[in-house]
């Protein structure tokens, strides 16, 4: 027996529900057009954590931005190889140099997945915009662990993934 977390064909695929479920009762079915997060009710303990973390069911408390910034890198080399002006590359480099960790999407072994690093030599793996179905499964607990250990983490992802992360760590 299965039931869905959000309305059929409305799941954004952030995978926060998969990561938060203590019984591993959630599977996200990925068809070409839609995601659907399904709960195996034989494993479910009705804790409700999946509903709480889902951005479609529980929007994070957001504060409207007071200012909007946009920009690009001053490095001609980086700007020429970047999809969106190279600002993410500059933020990543600065963040790592200041002792932080960066988490973003990478294309690896034919899949778009998320990785975390604090090594400058690994920053290149995050280059290029990836506005695609990507899988952050497993990354939220790793980020939470770093934050609990007083580490700073820069997360670069889609809005739905960012909302899932905010709900997961709240």
C-alpha positions as CSV (number, residue, x, y, z in Angstrom):
1,X,0.0,0.0,0.0
2,X,1.3,3.4,-0.9
3,X,0.2,7.0,-0.4
4,X,1.7,10.2,-1.7
5,X,3.1,13.1,0.4
6,X,1.9,16.0,-1.8
7,X,-0.7,16.0,-4.5
8,X,-0.1,13.6,-7.4
9,X,2.4,15.0,-9.9
10,X,3.1,18.1,-7.7
11,X,6.3,16.8,-6.0
12,X,9.3,19.0,-6.8
13,X,11.8,16.2,-6.1
14,X,13.8,17.9,-3.4
15,X,14.2,14.6,-1.6
16,X,14.1,16.1,1.9
17,X,11.3,13.7,2.8
18,X,13.5,10.7,1.8
19,X,16.3,12.0,4.0
20,X,14.2,12.8,7.0
21,X,12.2,9.6,7.2
22,X,13.4,7.5,10.2
23,X,12.0,4.3,8.7
24,X,13.1,4.7,5.1
25,X,9.5,4.4,4.0
26,X,9.6,7.0,1.2
27,X,10.4,6.5,-2.4
28,X,10.4,9.2,-5.0
29,X,9.2,7.9,-8.3
30,X,10.8,9.9,-11.1
31,X,8.9,9.7,-14.4
32,X,10.0,11.8,-17.4
33,X,7.4,14.5,-16.5
34,X,6.7,14.2,-12.8
35,X,8.1,13.3,-9.4
36,X,5.8,11.6,-6.9
37,X,7.0,11.0,-3.3
38,X,5.3,7.8,-2.1
39,X,5.0,6.4,1.4
40,X,5.1,2.7,2.0
41,X,2.5,2.6,4.8
42,X,3.7,-0.8,5.9
43,X,6.9,0.9,7.1
44,X,5.4,4.3,8.1
45,X,5.1,5.1,11.8
46,X,3.0,8.3,11.1
47,X,5.6,10.6,12.6
48,X,4.6,13.3,10.1
49,X,8.2,14.5,9.5
50,X,7.9,14.0,5.7
51,X,4.9,16.3,5.7
52,X,6.7,18.9,7.8
53,X,9.8,19.0,5.6
54,X,8.0,19.1,2.3
55,X,8.1,22.6,0.7
56,X,4.8,21.9,-1.1
57,X,3.0,21.2,2.3
58,X,5.0,23.4,4.7
59,X,6.6,26.5,3.2
60,X,9.6,27.7,5.2
61,X,9.3,31.0,7.0
62,X,10.8,33.5,4.6
63,X,11.6,37.1,5.0
64,X,11.4,39.3,1.9
65,X,14.8,40.3,0.7
66,X,15.7,43.9,1.7
67,X,18.0,44.2,-1.3
68,X,18.6,42.4,-4.5
69,X,22.2,42.0,-5.8
70,X,23.4,40.7,-9.1
71,X,26.9,40.7,-10.5
72,X,29.6,38.8,-12.4
73,X,33.2,37.9,-11.9
74,X,35.9,40.4,-12.8
75,X,38.0,37.5,-14.1
76,X,37.7,37.5,-17.9
77,X,38.8,33.8,-17.9
78,X,36.1,32.7,-15.4
79,X,33.4,34.8,-17.0
80,X,34.1,33.3,-20.5
81,X,33.7,29.7,-19.2
82,X,30.7,30.5,-17.0
83,X,27.0,30.2,-17.8
84,X,25.8,33.0,-15.6
85,X,28.6,35.5,-15.3
86,X,30.7,33.5,-12.9
87,X,29.4,34.9,-9.7
88,X,28.9,31.4,-8.2
89,X,32.5,30.5,-8.9
90,X,33.6,33.7,-7.1
91,X,31.3,33.0,-4.1
92,X,32.5,29.3,-3.9
93,X,36.2,30.3,-3.9
94,X,35.7,33.1,-1.3
95,X,33.6,30.8,0.9
96,X,36.1,28.0,0.9
97,X,39.0,30.4,1.5
98,X,37.2,31.7,4.6
99,X,36.9,28.1,6.0
100,X,33.5,27.2,4.8
101,X,32.1,24.3,2.9
102,X,30.2,24.4,-0.4
103,X,27.4,22.1,-1.5
104,X,26.1,22.1,-5.0
105,X,25.2,19.9,-8.0
106,X,27.7,18.0,-10.0
107,X,27.4,15.8,-13.0
108,X,29.0,12.5,-12.1
109,X,28.7,9.0,-13.7
110,X,25.8,10.1,-15.8
111,X,23.8,11.6,-12.9
112,X,23.2,15.1,-11.4
113,X,23.9,14.7,-7.7
114,X,25.1,16.9,-4.9
115,X,28.5,17.0,-3.3
116,X,30.1,18.9,-0.4
117,X,33.7,20.1,-0.3
118,X,35.9,22.5,1.5
119,X,38.9,22.0,-0.9
120,X,39.7,24.8,-3.3
121,X,41.0,22.3,-5.9
122,X,37.6,20.6,-6.1
123,X,35.6,23.9,-6.7
124,X,35.7,23.3,-10.5
125,X,33.3,20.4,-10.3
126,X,30.5,22.9,-9.5
127,X,31.0,25.0,-12.7
128,X,28.2,25.4,-15.1
129,X,24.5,26.0,-14.5
130,X,22.5,22.9,-14.0
131,X,18.8,23.7,-14.2
132,X,17.9,20.1,-14.5
133,X,16.3,17.3,-12.4
134,X,19.0,16.8,-9.9
135,X,19.1,14.5,-6.9
136,X,20.1,15.9,-3.5
137,X,19.2,12.7,-1.7
138,X,21.5,12.1,1.3
139,X,23.0,15.6,1.3
140,X,20.6,17.3,3.9
141,X,21.8,15.2,6.8
142,X,25.5,15.9,5.8
143,X,24.8,19.6,5.8
144,X,22.9,19.5,9.1
145,X,25.9,17.6,10.7
146,X,28.3,20.3,9.5
147,X,26.1,23.0,10.8
148,X,25.8,21.3,14.2
149,X,29.6,21.2,14.3
150,X,29.7,25.0,13.8
151,X,30.8,24.9,10.2
152,X,29.5,27.3,7.6
153,X,27.9,25.8,4.5
154,X,27.1,27.6,1.2
155,X,24.3,25.7,-0.5
156,X,23.7,26.3,-4.2
157,X,20.7,24.6,-5.6
158,X,17.2,25.1,-7.0
159,X,14.6,27.0,-5.0
160,X,12.7,23.8,-4.1
161,X,15.9,22.2,-2.9
162,X,16.8,25.3,-0.8
163,X,13.3,25.3,0.7
164,X,13.6,21.5,1.5
165,X,17.0,22.2,3.1
166,X,15.6,25.1,5.2
167,X,12.7,22.8,6.4
168,X,15.1,20.0,7.1
169,X,17.5,21.9,9.3
170,X,14.8,23.9,11.1
